[in-house]
Amino acid sequence: EHGPLTDAGWQAWDVLTRCSGQLRLAPYGAAVIGLDLAAVIYLAVALGYDTRAVAELLPAAEAGLVAALNARLKPSD
């Protein structure tokens, strides 16, 4: 239902999952700020992906990833 529907979408998703360790963190790991986009684009180039499409689609995926990870980091009341 929520999977990529196009080749470009699949490429962006693949790069996102492969770069899950390339996170930018706030001091002391208090929050996730985002992905290291230079590393993400470099990987897309290395894989021969459409970097324009990845650059266009990735910010939305990054926003969802950041929101989900920060929700997990937030202490439960």
C-alpha positions as CSV (number, residue, x, y, z in Angstrom):
1,E,0.0,0.0,0.0
2,H,2.8,2.4,0.9
3,G,5.5,1.0,-1.3
4,P,7.2,2.8,-4.2
5,L,5.2,2.8,-7.4
6,T,7.9,4.0,-9.8
7,D,11.5,3.1,-10.6
8,A,12.6,6.5,-9.2
9,G,10.5,5.9,-6.0
10,W,12.2,2.5,-5.6
11,Q,15.6,4.1,-6.1
12,A,14.9,6.8,-3.4
13,W,13.6,4.1,-1.0
14,D,16.6,1.9,-1.6
15,V,19.0,4.8,-1.0
16,L,17.1,5.8,2.1
17,T,17.3,2.3,3.6
18,R,21.0,1.8,2.7
19,C,21.8,5.2,4.3
20,S,20.0,4.6,7.5
21,G,23.3,4.8,9.4
22,Q,24.1,8.2,7.8
23,L,22.1,10.3,10.3
24,R,22.9,13.8,11.5
25,L,22.2,14.0,15.2
26,A,21.7,16.8,17.6
27,P,24.3,17.2,20.4
28,Y,24.4,14.2,22.7
29,G,22.0,12.3,20.4
30,A,19.0,14.2,21.8
31,A,17.3,14.2,18.4
32,V,17.7,13.1,14.8
33,I,18.1,16.2,12.5
34,G,18.2,14.4,9.2
35,L,20.3,12.4,6.8
36,D,23.8,13.3,5.6
37,L,22.5,14.3,2.1
38,A,26.0,14.3,0.6
39,A,26.5,10.7,1.5
40,V,23.0,9.9,0.2
41,I,23.6,11.5,-3.2
42,Y,27.1,10.0,-3.4
43,L,25.5,6.5,-2.9
44,A,22.8,7.3,-5.6
45,V,25.6,8.2,-8.0
46,A,27.6,5.1,-7.2
47,L,24.6,2.9,-7.8
48,G,23.8,4.6,-11.1
49,Y,20.5,5.9,-9.9
50,D,18.6,9.0,-11.2
51,T,20.1,11.5,-8.8
52,R,17.7,14.2,-9.8
53,A,14.7,12.0,-8.9
54,V,16.4,10.8,-5.7
55,A,17.1,14.4,-4.7
56,E,13.5,15.3,-5.4
57,L,11.9,12.4,-3.6
58,L,14.2,12.0,-0.6
59,P,13.2,15.0,1.4
60,A,9.7,13.6,2.0
61,A,11.1,10.3,3.0
62,E,13.7,12.0,5.2
63,A,11.0,13.9,7.0
64,G,9.0,10.8,7.7
65,L,12.2,9.0,9.0
66,V,13.1,11.9,11.2
67,A,9.6,12.2,12.7
68,A,9.5,8.4,13.4
69,L,12.9,8.2,15.0
70,N,12.4,11.3,17.1
71,A,9.1,9.9,18.3
72,R,11.0,6.8,19.5
73,L,13.7,8.9,21.2
74,K,11.1,11.0,23.1
75,P,10.8,9.6,26.7
76,S,7.3,8.3,27.4
77,D,5.4,10.1,30.1
